Amino acid sequence: MTTKQGSKMSGRQPTISVTQMALILVLGLMAPMLDTTMTNIGLNTILKDLDATVNTVQWVTTAYVLALGLAVPIAGWLVNQISGRLLMEISLIVFLLGSVMSGMATSLTWLLIGRIVQGAAAGIIVPLVTTLGIRAAGGQGLGQLMSVVGLPIVFAPILGPTIGGALIKFLDWHWLFYINIPLVLVALILDRVFLPPFKPTAGQHKPFDLVGFLLLVGLFSGLVVGVTEFSTDDVFGKFSVLLPVFIGLDALLGYIVYAFKRPQRALVPLKLFQTPNFSASTALLFLSGLLVNGAMFALPLFLQNIRGLSVINTGIYLIALGAGMLVTRTQAGKLTDQYGAKWVVIISLIFAVITTIPFAYFTKGTPTWLIIGMLFLMGLSRSGITIPVMSDSYTGIDHGLIAEATVATRMAQNIGGSVATAVLAAVIASYEGNNVATMAMLHTAYFHTFIWISVGTLIGLIPAFFLSSKRQEVA
């Protein structure tokens, strides 16, 4: 990760190492990642200020993730058509505009529009950072690279809730979005000064696959909208749930047939799934929605509604979660490079279940040290899942298919996150009822919420056994 790449990849940019290049790319990812955790911490405040319910305010998160997911396939195509640096800069500017729109919102409708713009830009930025990082590294040391690329995942739970809580306490929730302005401006300056152009990979120019994109849009939006509608009143058999779900499933079948007949045009080639560890990684990234997105949706609500914490104190509690992730981040990458992802992930999944179940039984009277300690232990397990799975998804993949592999894995992760958020919102709402919830009702709601998260994590053990047990480099 220390090979000098700048002089070879660009004409005038200062020569920097791959690690430094990855850190600059990651800075562009910080704003979208921090924005997600800061928004989660402010959901209760936004809910009250805009006179919304848990079911409606979840769209603040769901709309963002939905737009993000729909933009990911476009990112996979664009990175092979134009300069990667230019694409990053355009995406950061659009994200900046979405942040300003969200910050200026005075109604849930305008807030959702701003979040959609933010999500669309983030849908380009998130896979682009991974793709350009792997190109810069030449497929070497992927575990270590992912530990760098995964820094926002580590720092977001540490900084996001704390900064978000402080902004809400001393200013208001609108500043959850205004704070992105300086972050994006700094990222834009560093990108322009230090990054090489990242010219498109030779031979990868091809027409945009409109048919495949529309089918992927149908798949993603159908499943997300269906599950979100289900969360509204916890009834699966109604038309507003079944129609989008069936559209999503039909789109999936249609895409499989289409990609089989047109393999050269497909945005996500089916041959990617011929590699067992890629299929396993994709499945695990889908299920990680419960562990990552689901937990970050449920934990702030639990701490505020059950523990009665203020927004800023909730952020302070959640520092422990990010601190745990920070401790194991580097070791997770090294162990993956040395031994492969399989047993690192399996052990981490088991540990994740063990550290999640206690939250189903925690109450207002549970000692503070015990909750903070368990949050720290939960954080230890998360780096051992996300970093190895992301790096293993590229093991044995042809270098020319990196962008397509990123599209597939990010879509799986985003769909999983959206589904997890919607399902957990449904679980909470179904036990809270339509009237003012009693403390007993709240305890029941969050008991089932954390049990659902634990079961989803446990199911992840099945695909984990198909991950690589020895490291191979990208072909």
C-alpha positions in Angstrom: 0.0 0.0 0.0 3.0 2.3 -0.2 3.8 2.1 -3.9 4.0 5.5 -5.5 1.3 5.8 -8.1 0.8 9.5 -8.7 3.6 10.1 -11.3 2.5 7.0 -13.3 -1.2 7.8 -13.3 -1.1 11.6 -13.9 1.0 14.2 -15.4 1.1 17.2 -13.0 -0.4 15.9 -9.7 2.0 15.5 -6.8 3.3 11.9 -6.4 1.5 10.2 -3.5 1.2 6.7 -2.2 -1.8 4.4 -2.8 -2.6 4.8 0.9 -2.6 8.6 0.7 -4.7 8.4 -2.5 -7.2 6.1 -0.7 -7.4 8.5 2.2 -8.2 11.5 -0.1 -10.9 9.4 -1.8 -12.2 8.4 1.6 -12.5 12.1 2.6 -15.1 12.5 -0.2 -17.0 9.6 1.4 -17.0 11.1 4.9 -19.9 13.5 4.2 -22.4 10.9 2.9 -21.5 8.5 5.8 -21.6 11.1 8.5 -24.8 12.5 7.1 -26.5 9.0 7.5 -25.5 8.7 11.2 -26.3 12.3 12.0 -29.7 12.0 10.4 -30.4 8.8 12.4 -29.6 10.6 15.6 -32.0 13.4 14.7 -34.9 11.3 13.6 -36.8 11.8 16.8 -36.3 15.5 16.7 -37.3 15.7 13.0 -40.3 13.5 13.7 -41.6 16.0 16.4 -40.7 19.2 14.6 -42.4 18.1 11.3 -45.3 16.4 13.1 -44.6 13.0 11.5 -44.8 9.4 12.7 -42.1 6.7 12.9 -43.5 5.2 9.7 -43.4 8.4 7.7 -40.1 9.8 9.1 -38.4 6.5 8.1 -38.6 7.8 4.6 -36.0 10.4 5.5 -33.6 7.4 5.6 -35.4 5.2 3.1 -35.6 7.9 0.3 -31.9 8.5 0.7 -31.0 4.9 0.5 -33.4 4.3 -2.4 -32.0 7.1 -4.5 -28.5 5.9 -3.6 -29.3 2.4 -4.7 -30.7 3.5 -8.0 -27.6 5.6 -8.8 -25.2 2.8 -8.1 -25.7 1.0 -11.5 -25.1 4.3 -13.3 -21.9 4.8 -11.4 -20.6 1.4 -12.6 -21.1 2.5 -16.2 -19.9 6.1 -15.9 -16.6 5.2 -14.3 -15.7 3.3 -17.5 -16.7 6.3 -19.7 -15.2 9.4 -18.2 -12.5 10.5 -15.8 -12.9 9.1 -12.3 -11.7 12.3 -10.7 -14.2 14.4 -12.7 -17.0 12.0 -11.8 -16.1 12.3 -8.1 -16.1 16.1 -8.3 -19.5 16.3 -10.1 -21.0 13.9 -7.5 -19.7 15.9 -4.6 -21.1 19.1 -6.0 -24.6 17.5 -6.4 -24.3 16.1 -2.9 -23.6 19.6 -1.7 -26.7 21.0 -3.4 -28.8 18.2 -1.9 -27.4 19.0 1.6 -28.4 22.7 1.2 -31.9 21.7 0.0 -32.3 19.4 3.0 -31.1 22.0 5.4 -33.5 24.6 4.1 -36.5 22.2 4.3 -39.5 23.3 6.3 -41.7 20.3 5.5 -41.3 16.6 5.2 -41.9 16.8 1.4 -39.0 19.2 0.8 -36.7 17.3 3.2 -37.4 14.1 1.2 -36.6 15.9 -2.1 -33.3 17.1 -0.7 -32.5 13.6 0.6 -33.2 12.1 -2.8 -30.7 14.5 -4.4 -28.2 13.6 -1.7 -28.8 9.9 -2.1 -28.4 10.0 -5.9 -25.0 11.7 -5.5 -23.9 9.3 -2.7 -24.9 6.4 -5.0 -22.1 7.6 -7.3 -19.6 8.5 -4.6 -19.8 5.3 -2.5 -18.9 2.7 -5.3 -16.6 5.2 -7.0 -14.3 5.4 -4.0 -14.0 1.6 -3.9 -13.5 1.2 -7.6 -10.8 3.9 -7.9 -9.0 2.6 -4.8 -8.8 -0.9 -6.2 -7.6 0.5 -9.5 -4.9 2.5 -7.8 -3.7 -0.5 -5.7 -3.7 -2.8 -8.7 -5.6 -5.5 -6.8 -2.9 -5.9 -4.2 -3.5 -6.0 -0.4 -7.3 -5.7 -0.6 -7.9 -6.3 3.1 -5.6 -3.4 4.1 -7.2 -1.3 1.3 -10.7 -2.0 2.6 -9.6 -1.1 6.1 -8.7 2.4 4.7 -11.8 2.6 2.6 -13.8 1.5 5.6 -12.6 4.4 7.7 -15.9 6.4 7.3 -17.8 3.3 8.5 -15.7 3.4 11.6 -15.7 7.1 12.3 -19.3 7.8 11.3 -20.7 6.1 14.4 -18.1 7.9 16.6 -18.4 11.4 15.1 -21.9 11.4 13.5 -24.0 11.0 16.6 -21.8 13.3 18.7 -21.6 16.1 16.2 -25.3 15.6 15.3 -26.4 15.7 18.9 -24.4 18.9 19.6 -25.8 20.5 16.4 -29.4 19.8 17.5 -28.8 20.9 21.1 -27.1 24.2 20.3 -28.5 25.0 16.9 -31.3 22.9 15.3 -31.7 19.8 13.1 -31.2 21.8 9.8 -27.5 22.0 10.7 -27.3 18.2 10.3 -27.2 19.0 6.6 -25.4 22.4 6.5 -22.4 20.8 8.2 -21.7 18.9 5.0 -20.8 22.1 3.2 -17.2 22.5 4.5 -16.5 18.8 4.3 -17.4 18.7 0.7 -15.5 21.8 -0.2 -12.3 20.4 1.4 -12.8 17.1 -0.4 -13.2 18.9 -3.7 -10.0 20.9 -3.3 -7.9 17.8 -2.3 -9.3 15.8 -5.2 -8.4 18.5 -7.7 -4.9 19.0 -6.3 -3.7 15.5 -5.5 -5.7 12.8 -7.4 -4.8 11.6 -10.9 -7.5 11.7 -13.6 -8.3 8.0 -13.3 -8.9 7.6 -17.0 -11.4 4.9 -18.0 -10.1 1.3 -18.3 -9.1 0.6 -21.9 -11.7 -1.5 -23.8 -14.4 -0.9 -21.2 -16.3 1.7 -23.3 -19.8 0.4 -24.1 -23.3 1.9 -24.6 -25.4 2.4 -21.5 -27.6 -0.7 -20.8 -30.9 1.1 -20.5 -33.0 -2.1 -20.4 -30.8 -3.6 -17.7 -30.9 -0.4 -15.7 -34.7 -0.2 -15.8 -34.9 -3.8 -14.7 -32.5 -3.1 -11.8 -34.6 0.0 -10.9 -37.7 -2.1 -10.8 -36.0 -4.7 -8.6 -34.6 -2.2 -6.2 -37.5 0.2 -5.9 -40.1 -2.5 -6.0 -38.7 -4.4 -3.0 -37.9 -1.2 -1.0 -41.3 0.4 -1.6 -43.1 -2.9 -0.8 -41.3 -3.4 2.5 -41.7 0.2 3.4 -45.5 0.1 2.7 -45.6 -3.1 4.9 -44.1 -1.1 7.7 -46.9 1.4 7.6 -49.5 -0.9 9.3 -47.8 -4.3 9.5 -50.1 -5.9 6.9 -48.3 -7.9 4.2 -51.4 -8.9 2.2 -52.5 -5.5 1.1 -52.3 -4.4 -2.6 -49.9 -1.5 -1.9 -47.4 -4.0 -0.5 -47.9 -7.0 -2.9 -47.8 -5.0 -6.1 -44.3 -3.4 -5.7 -42.9 -6.6 -4.3 -44.1 -8.6 -7.3 -42.8 -5.9 -9.6 -39.4 -6.2 -7.9 -39.4 -10.0 -8.2 -40.5 -9.9 -11.8 -37.8 -7.4 -12.5 -35.2 -9.7 -10.9 -36.3 -12.7 -13.1 -36.4 -10.4 -16.1 -32.9 -9.2 -15.5 -31.6 -12.7 -15.1 -33.0 -13.7 -18.5 -31.8 -10.5 -20.1 -28.3 -10.7 -18.7 -28.1 -14.4 -19.8 -29.0 -13.5 -23.3 -27.0 -10.2 -23.5 -23.9 -10.8 -21.3 -21.8 -8.2 -23.0 -24.3 -5.4 -22.3 -25.4 -6.3 -18.8 -24.6 -3.8 -16.1 -24.1 -6.7 -13.7 -22.8 -9.7 -15.6 -24.1 -13.0 -14.4 -20.6 -14.6 -14.7 -19.7 -12.6 -11.5 -21.9 -15.0 -9.5 -20.0 -18.1 -10.9 -17.4 -17.3 -8.2 -18.7 -18.8 -4.9 -17.1 -16.2 -2.6 -18.6 -13.3 -4.7 -22.1 -14.8 -4.4 -21.5 -15.4 -0.6 -20.2 -11.8 -0.2 -23.2 -10.4 -2.0 -25.6 -12.4 0.2 -23.8 -11.3 3.3 -23.8 -7.7 2.3 -27.6 -7.9 1.9 -27.9 -9.4 5.4 -25.5 -6.9 6.8 -28.3 -4.4 6.4 -29.8 -5.7 9.6 -26.5 -5.5 11.5 -25.3 -2.1 10.2 -28.3 0.0 8.9 -30.8 -1.8 11.2 -28.7 -1.4 14.3 -28.0 2.3 13.6 -31.7 2.9 13.0 -32.8 1.1 16.2 -30.1 2.1 18.7 -30.7 5.9 18.8 -34.4 5.3 19.1 -33.8 2.8 21.9 -31.5 5.0 23.8 -33.9 8.0 23.6 -37.2 6.2 24.1 -36.2 3.5 26.6 -33.3 5.1 28.4 -34.7 8.6 28.1 -31.5 10.1 26.9 -31.1 13.5 25.2 -29.9 13.6 21.6 -26.4 14.7 22.6 -26.1 12.0 25.3 -27.3 9.4 22.8 -24.4 10.5 20.5 -21.9 10.1 23.4 -23.2 6.6 24.2 -22.7 5.6 20.5 -19.1 6.7 20.6 -18.4 3.3 22.2 -19.8 1.5 19.2 -17.4 3.4 16.8 -14.5 3.0 19.2 -14.9 -0.8 19.1 -14.9 -0.7 15.3 -11.7 1.4 15.4 -9.9 -1.1 17.6 -10.4 -4.1 15.2 -10.3 -2.2 11.9 -6.6 -2.7 11.1 -6.4 -6.2 12.4 -9.5 -7.3 10.4 -7.8 -6.2 7.2 -4.5 -7.9 8.1 -6.1 -11.2 9.1 -8.2 -11.2 5.9 -5.1 -10.7 3.7 -3.3 -13.4 5.6 -5.9 -16.1 6.2 -8.9 -15.1 4.0 -12.3 -13.9 5.0 -14.2 -17.1 6.0 -13.3 -17.7 9.6 -12.8 -14.0 10.4 -16.4 -13.4 9.3 -17.8 -16.5 11.0 -16.3 -15.7 14.4 -17.3 -12.0 14.0 -20.9 -12.9 13.2 -21.2 -15.2 16.3 -19.8 -12.4 18.4 -22.2 -9.9 16.9 -25.2 -12.1 17.8 -23.9 -12.5 21.4 -23.4 -8.7 21.8 -26.8 -7.8 20.2 -29.1 -10.0 22.2 -28.6 -8.2 25.5 -30.1 -5.0 24.1 -33.4 -6.9 23.9 -33.4 -7.1 27.7 -31.9 -3.8 28.6 -34.2 -1.4 30.4 -34.1 2.1 31.8 -32.6 0.8 35.0 -29.7 -1.1 33.3 -26.4 0.3 34.5 -24.8 2.7 32.1 -21.4 1.0 32.2 -23.0 -2.2 31.0 -24.7 -0.6 28.0 -21.6 1.3 26.9 -19.5 -1.8 27.4 -21.8 -3.8 25.2 -21.9 -1.1 22.5 -18.1 -1.3 22.5 -18.1 -5.1 22.2 -20.7 -4.8 19.4 -18.4 -2.5 17.6 -15.5 -5.0 17.8 -17.5 -7.5 15.8 -18.6 -5.1 13.0 -15.2 -4.5 11.5 -14.6 -8.2 11.4 -17.7 -8.5 9.1 -17.7 -5.5 6.8 -14.0 -5.3 5.9 -13.4 -9.0 5.1 -16.7 -9.4 3.2 -16.0 -6.3 1.0 -12.5 -7.4 0.3 -13.5 -11.0 -0.5 -16.1 -9.9 -3.0 -13.2 -8.9 -5.3 -11.2 -12.1 -4.8 -10.7 -13.9 -8.1 -12.6 -11.2 -10.0 -11.1 -10.0 -13.4 -9.7 -6.5 -13.1 -12.0 -5.3 -15.9 -15.0 -6.3 -13.9 -14.2 -4.3 -10.8 -16.8 -1.6 -11.5 -19.5 -4.2 -12.3 -18.7 -6.1 -9.1 -18.9 -2.9 -7.1 -22.4 -2.2 -8.5 -23.7 -5.7 -7.5 -22.3 -5.6 -4.0 -23.4 -2.0 -3.3 -26.9 -2.7 -4.6 -27.1 -5.8 -2.4 -26.0 -3.7 0.6 -28.3 -0.9 -0.1 -31.4 -3.1 -0.7 -30.6 -5.0 2.5 -30.2 -1.7 4.4 -33.5 -0.4 3.1 -35.4 -3.6 3.8 -33.9 -3.8 7.3 -34.9 -0.2 8.1 -38.4 -0.7 6.9 -38.9 -4.1 8.6 -37.6 -2.7 11.9 -39.8 0.3 11.6 -42.7 -2.0 11.1 -41.7 -4.1 14.2 -41.5 -1.0 16.4 -44.7 0.5 15.1 -46.7 -2.8 15.4 -45.9 -3.1 19.1 -46.1 0.7 19.9 -49.7 0.8 18.6 -51.5 3.9 17.2 -51.9 5.7 20.6 -49.3 7.0 23.0 -47.1 4.0 23.8 -46.7 2.9 27.4 -43.2 2.0 28.7 -44.3 -1.7 28.6 -45.2 -1.4 25.0 -41.9 0.3 24.2 -40.0 -2.5 25.9 -41.8 -5.1 23.9 -41.2 -3.2 20.7 -37.5 -3.0 21.2 -37.2 -6.5 22.5 -38.5 -7.8 19.2 -36.4 -5.3 17.2 -33.1 -6.6 18.6 -34.2 -10.2 18.3 -34.9 -9.6 14.6 -31.4 -8.1 14.3 -29.8 -11.0 16.0 -31.7 -13.6 13.9 -30.7 -11.8 10.7 -27.1 -11.8 11.8 -27.2 -15.5 12.6 -28.6 -16.3 9.2 -25.4 -14.7 7.8 -23.4 -17.8 9.0 -24.8 -19.8 6.0 -23.2 -17.8 3.2 -20.1 -17.1 5.4 -19.0 -20.7 4.9 -18.6 -20.1 1.2 -16.1 -17.2 1.6 -12.5 -17.7 0.7 -10.3 -19.4 3.3 -7.1 -18.3 1.5 -6.4 -14.9 0.0 -6.2 -14.6 -3.8 -5.5 -11.4 -5.6 -7.7 -9.8 -8.1 -7.1 -11.4 -11.5 
